[in-house]
Amino acid sequence: MNANVQLAALVDVDQDAVTPLAKEYGARAFTDYREMLDAGVVDAVSIATPHHLHTMMGLACLEAGVHVLMEKPLANRVSEADALVAAARARKLKLAVNHQYRVHRLSLEMKRVLDSGTVGRILRVLWTWLLFRSDAYYRRDRWRSTWDTAGGGVIMYQASHDLDLLCWMIGKPALVSAVLANQLHSSVLDDIASAWFQFTNGAVGSFQASINSPKGFSVRQVQGDKGVLMLQDVASLYDDEDEIVQVQSYEDQLSHLVIAQEDHEAQPGGTYQTITLKKERSTRWSRTIERVNRRLLHKEVVVRLSPRAVLLNDFVDSIISNRDPLVTGESARDTIEVINACILSALRKRIVQLPLDTEQYDDLFMELTKGSVSVPRFR
Ligand SMILES: NC(=O)c1ccc[n+]([C@@H]2O[C@H](COP(=O)([O-])OP(=O)(O)OC[C@H]3O[C@@H](n4cnc5c(N)ncnc54)[C@H](O)[C@@H]3O)[C@@H](O)[C@H]2O)c1
């Protein structure tokens, strides 16, 4: 437990679940978040409710002067995300988002390599996220299966993490073209998504996310004019021990070779570096996170915390030190913009330019919730 945090209240509509849990932690139990806010017992909240409640609850908390750590996705629509970001800014409150993939060691290692300039100017990105989820996963709670509650299928629920990583590592795309489909599942939502991105520097990206593909073969490749960064066949970004990040550095910059190379069939050679993640491996980014944890936990020995605990500690430290959290509301808002752009592109069948026209998306979202527009089903 973070020494600077006291768990003051727990809220859940399920009274039978919240009462014993609150008792166990010496906190007050509420079944209505507005009553908790009226009681004035919290300075900060962590909101982990179904997606459609994020905006309403987040705005109420911010308006009550309470800092917010929001589960991903920040909101279902970018217009809602904008409202949350504006409310936090207006009241000088922290709005952080649980995109915990950003503190996975593999992501930190990729980010470190990209920021070091080793691969140079980025030309191409190939990125997949694959997992199998049966219908039973969605039957647990109805909110996971409808547009008005979940805000999308795999593109929103699961791919939001990897699209957040893409925006964080590469930048927000300028052009988006996507297809969504429902191939196997009984819900009305997408279970597979494929997108093509053009980034502002001209780099192109291909992205696939699917819950129809057993995990184990995800590929993440970023190629620049000086080298290429590769993560092959990764089952999970979290269970990372002994996973390998490969980096190939070309013998010369491709922008030079394309002019200077006289042999028209010659392929540029290069040197390979493999970075294996061991238990104790510490990157520059993870060292920063470990420092935060050490300070907040008042421990000299670094405890390897779960990524979610890392972000919770970071959120607390951002309030105490009055600095930005690692995952700001603004950056998570950009991720929602890209997701909304993918949905708009796929269902209106056109290339979408960013910044996204939020009114166009709100109109489409209304049609999706009414069922007058739907994700194509293939059987
Ligand atoms: N960061 C991650 O990797 C990760 C993983 C799983 C889920 N999530 C996110 O966490 C959030 C919750 O997902 P979940 O799988 O835990 O959902 P869930 O349905 O299992 O749990 C949601 C909880 O919210 C409660 N709830 C519903 N309406 C409420 C209300 N009006 N007031 C108070 N409580 C209410 C429910 O009773 C339930 O306990 C979602 O945003 C989801 O995307 C994030």
The ligand as a Gaussian input file, in Angstrom:
#p B3LYP/6-31G(d) Opt

LIG

0 1
 N       -6.102000      -1.370000     -17.799000
 C       -6.453000      -2.613000     -18.152000
 O       -5.663000      -3.409000     -18.626000
 C       -7.875000      -3.046000     -17.962000
 C       -8.222000      -4.410000     -17.866000
 C       -9.579000      -4.746000     -17.675000
 C      -10.536000      -3.744000     -17.599000
 N      -10.136000      -2.443000     -17.732000
 C      -11.129000      -1.354000     -17.691000
 O      -11.696000      -1.271000     -16.394000
 C      -13.027000      -0.791000     -16.499000
 C      -13.951000      -1.795000     -15.827000
 O      -13.830000      -3.036000     -16.488000
 P      -14.158000      -4.411000     -15.733000
 O      -13.754000      -5.499000     -16.624000
 O      -13.575000      -4.377000     -14.353000
 O      -15.734000      -4.290000     -15.651000
 P      -16.729000      -5.067000     -14.657000
 O      -18.071000      -5.041000     -15.275000
 O      -16.146000      -6.381000     -14.269000
 O      -16.701000      -4.150000     -13.356000
 C      -17.315000      -2.885000     -13.351000
 C      -17.746000      -2.564000     -11.932000
 O      -18.400000      -1.308000     -11.960000
 C      -19.549000      -1.384000     -11.143000
 N      -20.526000      -0.381000     -11.551000
 C      -21.334000      -0.398000     -12.628000
 N      -22.097000       0.711000     -12.641000
 C      -21.740000       1.462000     -11.576000
 C      -22.172000       2.719000     -11.051000
 N      -23.107000       3.444000     -11.656000
 N      -21.609000       3.179000      -9.902000
 C      -20.645000       2.444000      -9.289000
 N      -20.198000       1.238000      -9.723000
 C      -20.741000       0.767000     -10.873000
 C      -20.053000      -2.813000     -11.356000
 O      -20.942000      -3.203000     -10.317000
 C      -18.742000      -3.585000     -11.353000
 O      -18.335000      -3.924000     -10.056000
 C      -13.271000      -0.599000     -17.986000
 O      -12.976000       0.715000     -18.322000
 C      -12.269000      -1.534000     -18.638000
 O      -11.910000      -1.189000     -19.967000
 C       -8.845000      -2.087000     -17.878000

